[in-house]
Structure formats: C-alpha cells, structure tokens
Amino acid sequence: MKSVAREVEKRPTKPSYQLKGKRKANYSTYIYRVLKQVHLDTGIFCKLTGLVDCSEGDLLQRVALEACRLSLYNKRRSLTGREIQSAVQLLHAGELRKHD
C-alpha cells in the first residue's frame, strides 16, 4: 500500500486591514457639509460633531423602530415611505411634523 501524504490545507490568512471589526456608521462628514451650506463662516468642534452624530443615530433608530411598529399594526411585512413619514410625524412635535 502506498501511503499518501495529505497536505493539510491552510486557510488563506487575511491581511491585517481585513481583521478589524465592522465600521460604525458615521455622519460627521455630512453634518459638516450641511453646516457649510447653511452657515459658510461657521465651524464646528470635533467633539460637538461626535455629539450631533450620536444624537442623529439615536433619532434614526427611534424612527426605524416606530415605523416597524406601524407596519406590524397594519399587518404588513415591508416598510414603505408612508410608515416612515408617519413615524417622523409621531416622534416630532410642533412645526417639525408639518415639513415633508
């Protein structure tokens, strides 16, 4: 009998740049762009950008959760623009809910 030496296949190692975890959504670039559209001569601190980014993430999460609840109440499986719009109107008060 011939003894066949089987080579253990090694998994290809990933480069070091692929070993990092997933990136978290960051809206700081867009916050800065909107600020420059509204006020050209105004700047913003890095820590304040992080704070606004955190509050925007929280706001988007609350809108998504409320829209999901609305779709469950209506016995639908997919979110549409109507659920998103209704969720924004429910979460915002006063003048903000009137803007489309």
N, C-alpha and C positions, 0 to 999 in steps of 0.2 A: 504494500500500500504506500502510495505517495502521501507524504504529509504536506498539505498545502498550508502555507503560512498566510494567514489572512491579516491584512493590514487593518488596523482599527482606524476607521475614518474619523478624522478630527473635524469638528465643526469649524468652519472658517471664522476666525476671530474678527470681531467688529472693530473698526477703527475707533480711536478714543473719542472722536466727536459724536459717535452714534451711541455711546454708552450713557450719555446724560439722559435725564428724565424728560418727560414731555414739557413743552413750553407752556407757560400760563398766558392766557390772553392779556394783552397789554394795549391800552388805548391812549397811551401818553402822546404818541405822535399825532393822533387825530385831535386830541384835546388842544395841543399847541397850534395846530392848523386852524381850528375853529376860532381860537383866541385871536390869532393874527388876522382872520377875516373880519372879526368884529372890532377889535382894537389893535391898530397897527403898531402903536407906540408902547404897548403894554407887554411886559414879560411875566414869566411865572417861575417860581422856585421849583426845584426838582421834588422836594418833599410834598409840596402842595399838589403837584401833578400826580404823585402817587396816591394822595388822599382822594382827589377827584376820580382817579381811576378806580379806586376801591369802591367808592360810592356808586359809580356808574355800573360796575359789575354787580353790586347788590341790587340796584334798581332793575337791571336786565333780568336778573334771576327771579325777582318778585313778579315782574310782568310775565315771564315764561310760566311760572307756577300758577298764576291766576288764569292765564289763557288755557293751560292744561285743565284746570278745574272747570272752566266754562265748556270746553269741548267734552268733558266727561258728563256734565249736566245735560248737554244736548245729545248725548249718546253718539258722538262722532269720534272717529279714530284719528283724524288728522287736524292739525291746526291750520286755520286759514287766516287771512288778513282781518276778517271780521272778529275773530276771537281775540287777536292781538289788540285791535282797536278798542274793543270793549274792555279788555283788561287795563289798558292805559287809562281809559276814561274812569274806571272804577278806582284805580290807585291814585290818580292825580286829583287835586281839588281845585275848585275855582276856575280861573281863566285858562289854566293849562289844559283842562279837559276839552275845551272848545276848539283847540287847534288840531288840524288834521295832520 
